[in-house]
Amino acid sequence: LYPALQRLEQRGWIKGAWGTSENNRRARFYSLTAVGRKQLVVETGRWNALVESIVRVLGPDPTPESA
């Protein structure tokens, strides 16, 4: 998880800040940046296109019919 968060932060998609958690432990909190919000829209579009392609191949209901 942490390498992925570091990559997102290096790309400027999220911003991390140290703080205190609910149980008074030091924790890193992340928030989405403006650039990250734009990238989220792009990635959501890509994901939806992939899902649509899979549905076209498999059909709307890929589960076998009960006999």
PDB file of N, CA, C and O in Angstrom:
ATOM      1  N   LEU A   1       0.822  -1.195   0.000  1.00  0.00           N
ATOM      2  CA  LEU A   1       0.000   0.000   0.000  1.00  0.00           C
ATOM      3  C   LEU A   1       0.867   1.261   0.000  1.00  0.00           C
ATOM      4  O   LEU A   1       0.603   2.207  -0.743  1.00  0.00           O
ATOM      5  N   TYR A   2       1.893   1.262   0.833  1.00  0.00           N
ATOM      6  CA  TYR A   2       2.692   2.483   0.969  1.00  0.00           C
ATOM      7  C   TYR A   2       3.467   2.848  -0.296  1.00  0.00           C
ATOM      8  O   TYR A   2       3.569   4.033  -0.613  1.00  0.00           O
ATOM      9  N   PRO A   3       4.019   1.876  -1.035  1.00  0.00           N
ATOM     10  CA  PRO A   3       4.650   2.257  -2.310  1.00  0.00           C
ATOM     11  C   PRO A   3       3.660   2.905  -3.280  1.00  0.00           C
ATOM     12  O   PRO A   3       4.015   3.841  -3.996  1.00  0.00           O
ATOM     13  N   ALA A   4       2.435   2.415  -3.304  1.00  0.00           N
ATOM     14  CA  ALA A   4       1.411   3.005  -4.182  1.00  0.00           C
ATOM     15  C   ALA A   4       1.097   4.434  -3.736  1.00  0.00           C
ATOM     16  O   ALA A   4       0.978   5.329  -4.573  1.00  0.00           O
ATOM     17  N   LEU A   5       0.965   4.652  -2.444  1.00  0.00           N
ATOM     18  CA  LEU A   5       0.703   6.004  -1.938  1.00  0.00           C
ATOM     19  C   LEU A   5       1.867   6.937  -2.268  1.00  0.00           C
ATOM     20  O   LEU A   5       1.656   8.098  -2.617  1.00  0.00           O
ATOM     21  N   GLN A   6       3.091   6.430  -2.158  1.00  0.00           N
ATOM     22  CA  GLN A   6       4.263   7.250  -2.489  1.00  0.00           C
ATOM     23  C   GLN A   6       4.266   7.629  -3.968  1.00  0.00           C
ATOM     24  O   GLN A   6       4.584   8.766  -4.316  1.00  0.00           O
ATOM     25  N   ARG A   7       3.912   6.679  -4.842  1.00  0.00           N
ATOM     26  CA  ARG A   7       3.847   6.985  -6.276  1.00  0.00           C
ATOM     27  C   ARG A   7       2.794   8.051  -6.560  1.00  0.00           C
ATOM     28  O   ARG A   7       3.036   8.985  -7.324  1.00  0.00           O
ATOM     29  N   LEU A   8       1.622   7.904  -5.939  1.00  0.00           N
ATOM     30  CA  LEU A   8       0.555   8.886  -6.143  1.00  0.00           C
ATOM     31  C   LEU A   8       0.987  10.270  -5.658  1.00  0.00           C
ATOM     32  O   LEU A   8       0.683  11.285  -6.285  1.00  0.00           O
ATOM     33  N   GLU A   9       1.693  10.289  -4.545  1.00  0.00           N
ATOM     34  CA  GLU A   9       2.157  11.571  -4.001  1.00  0.00           C
ATOM     35  C   GLU A   9       3.246  12.174  -4.901  1.00  0.00           C
ATOM     36  O   GLU A   9       3.260  13.385  -5.120  1.00  0.00           O
ATOM     37  N   GLN A  10       4.149  11.348  -5.418  1.00  0.00           N
ATOM     38  CA  GLN A  10       5.200  11.839  -6.319  1.00  0.00           C
ATOM     39  C   GLN A  10       4.609  12.416  -7.601  1.00  0.00           C
ATOM     40  O   GLN A  10       5.144  13.372  -8.161  1.00  0.00           O
ATOM     41  N   ARG A  11       3.518  11.841  -8.057  1.00  0.00           N
ATOM     42  CA  ARG A  11       2.859  12.333  -9.270  1.00  0.00           C
ATOM     43  C   ARG A  11       2.020  13.580  -9.007  1.00  0.00           C
ATOM     44  O   ARG A  11       1.532  14.214  -9.942  1.00  0.00           O
ATOM     45  N   GLY A  12       1.854  13.929  -7.739  1.00  0.00           N
ATOM     46  CA  GLY A  12       1.086  15.116  -7.387  1.00  0.00           C
ATOM     47  C   GLY A  12      -0.410  14.880  -7.329  1.00  0.00           C
ATOM     48  O   GLY A  12      -1.190  15.832  -7.310  1.00  0.00           O
ATOM     49  N   TRP A  13      -0.818  13.614  -7.302  1.00  0.00           N
ATOM     50  CA  TRP A  13      -2.245  13.285  -7.300  1.00  0.00           C
ATOM     51  C   TRP A  13      -2.838  13.302  -5.895  1.00  0.00           C
ATOM     52  O   TRP A  13      -4.036  13.527  -5.723  1.00  0.00           O
ATOM     53  N   ILE A  14      -1.993  13.064  -4.890  1.00  0.00           N
ATOM     54  CA  ILE A  14      -2.430  13.153  -3.498  1.00  0.00           C
ATOM     55  C   ILE A  14      -1.393  13.950  -2.721  1.00  0.00           C
ATOM     56  O   ILE A  14      -0.258  14.123  -3.165  1.00  0.00           O
ATOM     57  N   LYS A  15      -1.807  14.435  -1.544  1.00  0.00           N
ATOM     58  CA  LYS A  15      -0.891  15.151  -0.663  1.00  0.00           C
ATOM     59  C   LYS A  15      -1.006  14.519   0.711  1.00  0.00           C
ATOM     60  O   LYS A  15      -2.105  14.335   1.233  1.00  0.00           O
ATOM     61  N   GLY A  16       0.132  14.192   1.286  1.00  0.00           N
ATOM     62  CA  GLY A  16       0.150  13.582   2.606  1.00  0.00           C
ATOM     63  C   GLY A  16       0.552  14.580   3.672  1.00  0.00           C
ATOM     64  O   GLY A  16       1.356  15.479   3.426  1.00  0.00           O
ATOM     65  N   ALA A  17      -0.010  14.417   4.849  1.00  0.00           N
ATOM     66  CA  ALA A  17       0.337  15.277   5.983  1.00  0.00           C
ATOM     67  C   ALA A  17       0.286  14.438   7.253  1.00  0.00           C
ATOM     68  O   ALA A  17      -0.593  13.593   7.420  1.00  0.00           O
ATOM     69  N   TRP A  18       1.235  14.682   8.138  1.00  0.00           N
ATOM     70  CA  TRP A  18       1.247  13.973   9.413  1.00  0.00           C
ATOM     71  C   TRP A  18       0.228  14.594  10.362  1.00  0.00           C
ATOM     72  O   TRP A  18       0.020  15.808  10.369  1.00  0.00           O
ATOM     73  N   GLY A  19      -0.398  13.740  11.156  1.00  0.00           N
ATOM     74  CA  GLY A  19      -1.368  14.203  12.135  1.00  0.00           C
ATOM     75  C   GLY A  19      -1.537  13.160  13.220  1.00  0.00           C
ATOM     76  O   GLY A  19      -0.754  12.215  13.318  1.00  0.00           O
ATOM     77  N   THR A  20      -2.558  13.337  14.025  1.00  0.00           N
ATOM     78  CA  THR A  20      -2.843  12.412  15.116  1.00  0.00           C
ATOM     79  C   THR A  20      -4.156  11.705  14.832  1.00  0.00           C
ATOM     80  O   THR A  20      -5.158  12.340  14.503  1.00  0.00           O
ATOM     81  N   SER A  21      -4.142  10.378  14.963  1.00  0.00           N
ATOM     82  CA  SER A  21      -5.339   9.586  14.693  1.00  0.00           C
ATOM     83  C   SER A  21      -6.306   9.666  15.872  1.00  0.00           C
ATOM     84  O   SER A  21      -6.020  10.296  16.890  1.00  0.00           O
ATOM     85  N   GLU A  22      -7.456   9.015  15.710  1.00  0.00           N
ATOM     86  CA  GLU A  22      -8.478   9.018  16.764  1.00  0.00           C
ATOM     87  C   GLU A  22      -7.973   8.381  18.052  1.00  0.00           C
ATOM     88  O   GLU A  22      -8.430   8.728  19.142  1.00  0.00           O
ATOM     89  N   ASN A  23      -7.018   7.438  17.925  1.00  0.00           N
ATOM     90  CA  ASN A  23      -6.494   6.792  19.135  1.00  0.00           C
ATOM     91  C   ASN A  23      -5.150   7.402  19.563  1.00  0.00           C
ATOM     92  O   ASN A  23      -4.324   6.740  20.191  1.00  0.00           O
ATOM     93  N   ASN A  24      -4.955   8.676  19.208  1.00  0.00           N
ATOM     94  CA  ASN A  24      -3.786   9.469  19.612  1.00  0.00           C
ATOM     95  C   ASN A  24      -2.453   8.909  19.121  1.00  0.00           C
ATOM     96  O   ASN A  24      -1.429   9.071  19.785  1.00  0.00           O
ATOM     97  N   ARG A  25      -2.462   8.261  17.978  1.00  0.00           N
ATOM     98  CA  ARG A  25      -1.224   7.788  17.372  1.00  0.00           C
ATOM     99  C   ARG A  25      -0.863   8.697  16.204  1.00  0.00           C
ATOM    100  O   ARG A  25      -1.731   9.267  15.544  1.00  0.00           O
ATOM    101  N   ARG A  26       0.418   8.815  15.973  1.00  0.00           N
ATOM    102  CA  ARG A  26       0.892   9.595  14.822  1.00  0.00           C
ATOM    103  C   ARG A  26       0.512   8.841  13.551  1.00  0.00           C
ATOM    104  O   ARG A  26       0.760   7.640  13.438  1.00  0.00           O
ATOM    105  N   ALA A  27      -0.083   9.540  12.608  1.00  0.00           N
ATOM    106  CA  ALA A  27      -0.545   8.898  11.378  1.00  0.00           C
ATOM    107  C   ALA A  27      -0.387   9.860  10.213  1.00  0.00           C
ATOM    108  O   ALA A  27      -0.349  11.078  10.385  1.00  0.00           O
ATOM    109  N   ARG A  28      -0.296   9.284   9.029  1.00  0.00           N
ATOM    110  CA  ARG A  28      -0.205  10.091   7.807  1.00  0.00           C
ATOM    111  C   ARG A  28      -1.580  10.089   7.157  1.00  0.00           C
ATOM    112  O   ARG A  28      -2.168   9.031   6.930  1.00  0.00           O
ATOM    113  N   PHE A  29      -2.085  11.273   6.862  1.00  0.00           N
ATOM    114  CA  PHE A  29      -3.392  11.437   6.235  1.00  0.00           C
ATOM    115  C   PHE A  29      -3.183  11.948   4.815  1.00  0.00           C
ATOM    116  O   PHE A  29      -2.334  12.804   4.565  1.00  0.00           O
ATOM    117  N   TYR A  30      -3.974  11.407   3.889  1.00  0.00           N
ATOM    118  CA  TYR A  30      -3.826  11.765   2.484  1.00  0.00           C
ATOM    119  C   TYR A  30      -5.097  12.420   1.974  1.00  0.00           C
ATOM    120  O   TYR A  30      -6.207  12.061   2.368  1.00  0.00           O
ATOM    121  N   SER A  31      -4.907  13.394   1.084  1.00  0.00           N
ATOM    122  CA  SER A  31      -6.054  14.033   0.436  1.00  0.00           C
ATOM    123  C   SER A  31      -5.756  14.159  -1.052  1.00  0.00           C
ATOM    124  O   SER A  31      -4.602  14.251  -1.470  1.00  0.00           O
ATOM    125  N   LEU A  32      -6.813  14.162  -1.830  1.00  0.00           N
ATOM    126  CA  LEU A  32      -6.708  14.275  -3.277  1.00  0.00           C
ATOM    127  C   LEU A  32      -6.426  15.725  -3.652  1.00  0.00           C
ATOM    128  O   LEU A  32      -7.062  16.638  -3.125  1.00  0.00           O
ATOM    129  N   THR A  33      -5.483  15.938  -4.552  1.00  0.00           N
ATOM    130  CA  THR A  33      -5.176  17.292  -5.031  1.00  0.00           C
ATOM    131  C   THR A  33      -6.067  17.613  -6.231  1.00  0.00           C
ATOM    132  O   THR A  33      -6.794  16.751  -6.725  1.00  0.00           O
ATOM    133  N   ALA A  34      -6.002  18.852  -6.690  1.00  0.00           N
ATOM    134  CA  ALA A  34      -6.768  19.242  -7.885  1.00  0.00           C
ATOM    135  C   ALA A  34      -6.318  18.422  -9.093  1.00  0.00           C
ATOM    136  O   ALA A  34      -7.144  17.980  -9.891  1.00  0.00           O
ATOM    137  N   VAL A  35      -5.011  18.222  -9.224  1.00  0.00           N
ATOM    138  CA  VAL A  35      -4.482  17.390 -10.316  1.00  0.00           C
ATOM    139  C   VAL A  35      -4.973  15.954 -10.147  1.00  0.00           C
ATOM    140  O   VAL A  35      -5.301  15.285 -11.127  1.00  0.00           O
ATOM    141  N   GLY A  36      -5.021  15.488  -8.908  1.00  0.00           N
ATOM    142  CA  GLY A  36      -5.509  14.138  -8.627  1.00  0.00           C
ATOM    143  C   GLY A  36      -6.971  13.968  -8.983  1.00  0.00           C
ATOM    144  O   GLY A  36      -7.376  12.911  -9.466  1.00  0.00           O
ATOM    145  N   ARG A  37      -7.764  14.995  -8.750  1.00  0.00           N
ATOM    146  CA  ARG A  37      -9.186  14.930  -9.120  1.00  0.00           C
ATOM    147  C   ARG A  37      -9.349  14.813 -10.632  1.00  0.00           C
ATOM    148  O   ARG A  37     -10.190  14.058 -11.119  1.00  0.00           O
ATOM    149  N   LYS A  38      -8.537  15.567 -11.369  1.00  0.00           N
ATOM    150  CA  LYS A  38      -8.587  15.480 -12.836  1.00  0.00           C
ATOM    151  C   LYS A  38      -8.173  14.088 -13.298  1.00  0.00           C
ATOM    152  O   LYS A  38      -8.786  13.521 -14.201  1.00  0.00           O
ATOM    153  N   GLN A  39      -7.135  13.543 -12.680  1.00  0.00           N
ATOM    154  CA  GLN A  39      -6.670  12.209 -13.053  1.00  0.00           C
ATOM    155  C   GLN A  39      -7.709  11.160 -12.684  1.00  0.00           C
ATOM    156  O   GLN A  39      -7.870  10.173 -13.401  1.00  0.00           O
ATOM    157  N   LEU A  40      -8.409  11.359 -11.585  1.00  0.00           N
ATOM    158  CA  LEU A  40      -9.471  10.434 -11.190  1.00  0.00           C
ATOM    159  C   LEU A  40     -10.548  10.364 -12.259  1.00  0.00           C
ATOM    160  O   LEU A  40     -11.051   9.282 -12.563  1.00  0.00           O
ATOM    161  N   VAL A  41     -10.909  11.507 -12.832  1.00  0.00           N
ATOM    162  CA  VAL A  41     -11.901  11.533 -13.913  1.00  0.00           C
ATOM    163  C   VAL A  41     -11.386  10.733 -15.110  1.00  0.00           C
ATOM    164  O   VAL A  41     -12.130   9.955 -15.707  1.00  0.00           O
ATOM    165  N   VAL A  42     -10.112  10.926 -15.459  1.00  0.00           N
ATOM    166  CA  VAL A  42      -9.510  10.196 -16.585  1.00  0.00           C
ATOM    167  C   VAL A  42      -9.528   8.697 -16.313  1.00  0.00           C
ATOM    168  O   VAL A  42      -9.952   7.915 -17.164  1.00  0.00           O
ATOM    169  N   GLU A  43      -9.071   8.298 -15.134  1.00  0.00           N
ATOM    170  CA  GLU A  43      -8.987   6.873 -14.800  1.00  0.00           C
ATOM    171  C   GLU A  43     -10.374   6.240 -14.690  1.00  0.00           C
ATOM    172  O   GLU A  43     -10.551   5.077 -15.054  1.00  0.00           O
ATOM    173  N   THR A  44     -11.347   6.986 -14.198  1.00  0.00           N
ATOM    174  CA  THR A  44     -12.716   6.478 -14.121  1.00  0.00           C
ATOM    175  C   THR A  44     -13.254   6.219 -15.520  1.00  0.00           C
ATOM    176  O   THR A  44     -13.922   5.212 -15.755  1.00  0.00           O
ATOM    177  N   GLY A  45     -12.968   7.118 -16.445  1.00  0.00           N
ATOM    178  CA  GLY A  45     -13.381   6.924 -17.834  1.00  0.00           C
ATOM    179  C   GLY A  45     -12.744   5.690 -18.435  1.00  0.00           C
ATOM    180  O   GLY A  45     -13.404   4.927 -19.141  1.00  0.00           O
ATOM    181  N   ARG A  46     -11.465   5.487 -18.162  1.00  0.00           N
ATOM    182  CA  ARG A  46     -10.769   4.293 -18.668  1.00  0.00           C
ATOM    183  C   ARG A  46     -11.381   3.024 -18.082  1.00  0.00           C
ATOM    184  O   ARG A  46     -11.592   2.042 -18.793  1.00  0.00           O
ATOM    185  N   TRP A  47     -11.663   3.053 -16.790  1.00  0.00           N
ATOM    186  CA  TRP A  47     -12.251   1.886 -16.130  1.00  0.00           C
ATOM    187  C   TRP A  47     -13.622   1.577 -16.727  1.00  0.00           C
ATOM    188  O   TRP A  47     -13.927   0.422 -17.024  1.00  0.00           O
ATOM    189  N   ASN A  48     -14.442   2.604 -16.900  1.00  0.00           N
ATOM    190  CA  ASN A  48     -15.781   2.403 -17.465  1.00  0.00           C
ATOM    191  C   ASN A  48     -15.707   1.851 -18.880  1.00  0.00           C
ATOM    192  O   ASN A  48     -16.522   1.008 -19.256  1.00  0.00           O
ATOM    193  N   ALA A  49     -14.744   2.313 -19.670  1.00  0.00           N
ATOM    194  CA  ALA A  49     -14.571   1.793 -21.032  1.00  0.00           C
ATOM    195  C   ALA A  49     -14.188   0.320 -20.994  1.00  0.00           C
ATOM    196  O   ALA A  49     -14.671  -0.466 -21.810  1.00  0.00           O
ATOM    197  N   LEU A  50     -13.336  -0.059 -20.067  1.00  0.00           N
ATOM    198  CA  LEU A  50     -12.945  -1.460 -19.915  1.00  0.00           C
ATOM    199  C   LEU A  50     -14.144  -2.315 -19.530  1.00  0.00           C
ATOM    200  O   LEU A  50     -14.353  -3.388 -20.095  1.00  0.00           O
ATOM    201  N   VAL A  51     -14.926  -1.844 -18.574  1.00  0.00           N
ATOM    202  CA  VAL A  51     -16.117  -2.578 -18.137  1.00  0.00           C
ATOM    203  C   VAL A  51     -17.091  -2.742 -19.296  1.00  0.00           C
ATOM    204  O   VAL A  51     -17.639  -3.827 -19.493  1.00  0.00           O
ATOM    205  N   GLU A  52     -17.312  -1.686 -20.058  1.00  0.00           N
ATOM    206  CA  GLU A  52     -18.222  -1.763 -21.206  1.00  0.00           C
ATOM    207  C   GLU A  52     -17.730  -2.784 -22.225  1.00  0.00           C
ATOM    208  O   GLU A  52     -18.534  -3.520 -22.798  1.00  0.00           O
ATOM    209  N   SER A  53     -16.432  -2.838 -22.454  1.00  0.00           N
ATOM    210  CA  SER A  53     -15.866  -3.813 -23.394  1.00  0.00           C
ATOM    211  C   SER A  53     -16.083  -5.235 -22.903  1.00  0.00           C
ATOM    212  O   SER A  53     -16.424  -6.123 -23.685  1.00  0.00           O
ATOM    213  N   ILE A  54     -15.887  -5.446 -21.627  1.00  0.00           N
ATOM    214  CA  ILE A  54     -16.078  -6.782 -21.052  1.00  0.00           C
ATOM    215  C   ILE A  54     -17.539  -7.189 -21.145  1.00  0.00           C
ATOM    216  O   ILE A  54     -17.836  -8.338 -21.473  1.00  0.00           O
ATOM    217  N   VAL A  55     -18.450  -6.279 -20.865  1.00  0.00           N
ATOM    218  CA  VAL A  55     -19.882  -6.576 -20.948  1.00  0.00           C
ATOM    219  C   VAL A  55     -20.268  -6.919 -22.385  1.00  0.00           C
ATOM    220  O   VAL A  55     -21.087  -7.811 -22.605  1.00  0.00           O
ATOM    221  N   ARG A  56     -19.689  -6.223 -23.365  1.00  0.00           N
ATOM    222  CA  ARG A  56     -19.978  -6.541 -24.772  1.00  0.00           C
ATOM    223  C   ARG A  56     -19.531  -7.957 -25.116  1.00  0.00           C
ATOM    224  O   ARG A  56     -20.210  -8.660 -25.865  1.00  0.00           O
ATOM    225  N   VAL A  57     -18.397  -8.375 -24.576  1.00  0.00           N
ATOM    226  CA  VAL A  57     -17.880  -9.713 -24.866  1.00  0.00           C
ATOM    227  C   VAL A  57     -18.681 -10.776 -24.128  1.00  0.00           C
ATOM    228  O   VAL A  57     -19.059 -11.791 -24.713  1.00  0.00           O
ATOM    229  N   LEU A  58     -18.938 -10.547 -22.857  1.00  0.00           N
ATOM    230  CA  LEU A  58     -19.605 -11.557 -22.033  1.00  0.00           C
ATOM    231  C   LEU A  58     -21.117 -11.488 -22.106  1.00  0.00           C
ATOM    232  O   LEU A  58     -21.791 -12.479 -21.824  1.00  0.00           O
ATOM    233  N   GLY A  59     -21.654 -10.365 -22.471  1.00  0.00           N
ATOM    234  CA  GLY A  59     -23.096 -10.165 -22.439  1.00  0.00           C
ATOM    235  C   GLY A  59     -23.485  -9.533 -21.122  1.00  0.00           C
ATOM    236  O   GLY A  59     -22.674  -9.465 -20.198  1.00  0.00           O
ATOM    237  N   PRO A  60     -24.725  -9.069 -21.027  1.00  0.00           N
ATOM    238  CA  PRO A  60     -25.151  -8.356 -19.818  1.00  0.00           C
ATOM    239  C   PRO A  60     -25.229  -9.245 -18.578  1.00  0.00           C
ATOM    240  O   PRO A  60     -25.092  -8.751 -17.459  1.00  0.00           O
ATOM    241  N   ASP A  61     -25.449 -10.559 -18.763  1.00  0.00           N
ATOM    242  CA  ASP A  61     -25.561 -11.466 -17.613  1.00  0.00           C
ATOM    243  C   ASP A  61     -24.685 -12.687 -17.873  1.00  0.00           C
ATOM    244  O   ASP A  61     -25.143 -13.655 -18.480  1.00  0.00           O
ATOM    245  N   PRO A  62     -23.431 -12.655 -17.421  1.00  0.00           N
ATOM    246  CA  PRO A  62     -22.521 -13.753 -17.717  1.00  0.00           C
ATOM    247  C   PRO A  62     -22.736 -15.005 -16.870  1.00  0.00           C
ATOM    248  O   PRO A  62     -22.046 -16.005 -17.070  1.00  0.00           O
ATOM    249  N   THR A  63     -23.684 -14.970 -15.926  1.00  0.00           N
ATOM    250  CA  THR A  63     -23.906 -16.146 -15.083  1.00  0.00           C
ATOM    251  C   THR A  63     -24.733 -17.180 -15.831  1.00  0.00           C
ATOM    252  O   THR A  63     -25.654 -16.818 -16.562  1.00  0.00           O
ATOM    253  N   PRO A  64     -24.417 -18.468 -15.660  1.00  0.00           N
ATOM    254  CA  PRO A  64     -25.202 -19.513 -16.338  1.00  0.00           C
ATOM    255  C   PRO A  64     -26.620 -19.575 -15.784  1.00  0.00           C
ATOM    256  O   PRO A  64     -26.855 -19.308 -14.605  1.00  0.00           O
ATOM    257  N   GLU A  65     -27.549 -19.928 -16.645  1.00  0.00           N
ATOM    258  CA  GLU A  65     -28.946 -20.031 -16.214  1.00  0.00           C
ATOM    259  C   GLU A  65     -29.125 -21.246 -15.315  1.00  0.00           C
ATOM    260  O   GLU A  65     -28.507 -22.291 -15.521  1.00  0.00           O
ATOM    261  N   SER A  66     -29.976 -21.085 -14.323  1.00  0.00           N
ATOM    262  CA  SER A  66     -30.278 -22.205 -13.424  1.00  0.00           C
ATOM    263  C   SER A  66     -31.210 -23.169 -14.126  1.00  0.00           C
ATOM    264  O   SER A  66     -32.144 -22.757 -14.814  1.00  0.00           O
ATOM    265  N   ALA A  67     -30.953 -24.456 -13.950  1.00  0.00           N
ATOM    266  CA  ALA A  67     -31.791 -25.470 -14.616  1.00  0.00           C
ATOM    267  C   ALA A  67     -32.873 -25.956 -13.696  1.00  0.00           C
ATOM    268  O   ALA A  67     -33.674 -26.808 -14.081  1.00  0.00           O
TER     269      ALA A  67
END
